[in-house]
Amino acid sequence: MRQAERALFDLRRGVPVLLADAGSDTLILPVEALTDDALADAQLLTGSVPQLVLSRHRLASLGHLISDEAQALTSTGVTDSALLRRLASARDARLPDGLRRAPASAAAAAALRLLGRAQLLPAAVAFPVLSARAALVAGEIACGNLLSVSTADVLALCDGGHGVLTRISEARIPLADAEEARFVLFREADGVREHVAIVIGEPDDWAEPVPVRLHSSCLTGDLFGSLRCDCGEQLRRGVAAINSQGGGVLLYLSQEGRGIGLANKLRAYALQDDGLDTIDADQVIGFGDDERDFRIAHQILDQLGVSRVLLLTNNPGKIDALRHAGINVVARQAIYGDLTSQNQRYLETKARRQGHSLGELLGMRPLADGAGRA
């Protein structure tokens, strides 16, 4: 498992990783940092033709519906890194003629899951290692130039959630809307992300069920007041609502962009500027409509001793996901931001395509420019 965790950091640095599966080895390069030199080096090392591995979401955006989670695309004529990056994420890309498509190998499919966990584009270039090059590859591993990890370990890491969360530190942080607040920081086992529980009031004084909001981090909205979403207002109003009910917990989860990360969220924003809604934009770059893992919330609430929850949310799907993760959601309470001309389409998409309960908010007149936002 430790090797799989190390592989996360190598991939984020653009360094290739070798995945071993049932006697076969596959060299994996993340498309996000792909260069012509890296492609040439990988082909020389492995002796094989590159395979572009794409998720079913990306292939659907290209007009190809598949039942598998991923496919491998092979063409002896596609060896240009810029073209491979376009095929992985450009809205107007088209698959070249003569491209052979086949179900991704176990190693290649596992690589996409690892890239998603690393919050990189879920697209890889895979090079099966030919038997004639096995000794050369083994030498690279032996001298420390290449990390080898088993496909089974990668899948165990991805299937096992985020491991045991460790409670690291805490401090009293008086807030404008909740003076009696304490921040408790939790770190994931692989060290990639940290999450904060904002504990409001005294647990002995909390109502039953405990008011709880799960808030996924949104740098653009929470910190900079972006008008594209209502996240910043939901964050602050969530704190105020919990405080007004005698206290509870707001979980600030490091799940930017519904779990795809800030870099990918900005890619999706650029696609939205070209006319796509938030769900279709995520699909173009290879993601589903929600990549979050709410088992994290269950672990944190368990450590805080919270077993029954009044959930502040507009998303019935989140309630189902939390219950599936093991959280006893007793009731729901709506929590709105402001409707503006800039975020109206975003909120309408969430209501229409994801079932968010936003009818009351969407029935209001939008603010023209976001004036009056907190």
Buried (B, 14 or more C-beta within 10 A) or exposed (E): BEBBBBBBBBBBEBBBBBBBBEEBBBBBBBBBBBEEEBBEBBBEBBBBBBBBBBBBBBBBBBEBEBEEBBBBBBBEEBBEBEBBBBBBBBBEBEBEEEEEBEBBBBBBBBBBBBBBBBBBBBBBBBBBBEEEBBEBBBEBBEEEEBBBBBBBBBBEBBEEBBBEBEEEEBEEEEBEBBEBBBBBBBBBBBEBBBBBBBBBBEBEEBEEBBBBBBBBBBBBBBEEEBBBBBBBBBBBBBBBBBBEBBBBBBBBBBBBBBBBBBBBBBBBBEBBEEEBBBBBBBBBBBBBBBBBBBBBBBBBBEBBEBEBBBBBBBBEBBBEBBBEBEBEBEEBBEBBBBBBEBBBEBBBBBBEEBEBBBEEBBEEEBBEEBEEBE
